[in-house]
């Protein structure tokens, strides 16, 4: 088991999002499904867009990893899936306040009445660096992606079409092919998440948000390295001659 990343378990992380960026959720969703309708917004700069993209990445990784725990007997795959779930539940909790969900348009809404959260939003969380190990036992068939299920961190977020396709592609495999697909997809997803966080840590428009991103990067890099190692090990085994 690798050492925990220092500082994450004690840091209180606050991100402020202006109320002017949170207008009508339904109107914004209709304008541009899957993205905040801000013409010049970039996830590397704009806190709201960064948060939405980071949460979508978490939701995909949590769902794929739940499927891995349900379907895979490979201990390396299961250990990776357990770590991913633990890490990404922590970052989801840091970015998405209790009692809220993320719509397909990237808007945070209240689960009570599904109204838009239209006041300045203070997001407080403290991701913990718990790495390794399998989180719980998953039995039965892995559930399909269900958007905005408040009780489950990975299902409080509406996935974009590209990540929905990844889940569908993963679900269409089994056995060794499933393990290979999961490892490959997770390595790509982790690399994407690290790049997103690194960019926002440098240029994000919220000082507290940049601090959060800087603190989370080592956790995500550790996860990325493990996913790449699992992917590489499986590729080596597939190429071995017996």
Secondary structure, 3 states (H helix, E strand, C coil): CCCCCCCCCCCCEEEEECHHHCCCHHHHHHHCCCCCCCCCCCCCCCHHHHHHHHHHHHHHHHHHHHHHHHHCCCHHHHHHHHHHHHHHHHHHHHHCCCCEEECCCCCEEECCCCCECCCCEEEEECCCCCCCCCCCCCCCCCCCCCCCCCCCHHHCECCCHHHHHHHHHHHCCCHHHHHHHHHHHHHHHHHHHHHHHHHHHHHCCCHHHHHHHHHHHHHHHHHHHHHHHHHHHHHHHHHCCC
